[in-house]
Amino acid sequence: MCNHINPHNVMKMPNVTLAIPEDLHEKMKKHSEIRWSEVVRKSLSEKIEDLEALDKLTRKSKLTQADVDEIAHKINRDVFEELSKR
């Protein structure tokens, strides 16, 4: 039995170029055992799942962007005030 990869069965994926700070790149090179492309792929996938869940939750919302901005401002103000007490 042959154990090589059949090129016809390989999943084709587009490539993405990513710019990162030099200091981060140096730290990544110290851990060459990590498959960094897999880390990024997983992170992107999780972010997309979060966004899709958010889209599903807000699909029927009647809030306008102004409403959302006002609510976000109030939450930020309340969080700031709470953290300032500590």
C-alpha angles and dihedrals in degrees: 000000000000117000100194123115115261105228090214091062097048113112110241114227129178117244122239124199114218127196115211133173115271093240091056090049091052091052091048091052089058087064102048089154088074118089095224094185088059091050090052093043091052093046092050091048092051091048091051090050089052092049092048090051090050091049090051092050094048100037094101096036118130093200117122123221088256089055091050092047091051093049091047090050091052092048092048091049092049093047091048091050092048093049091046090060092061 
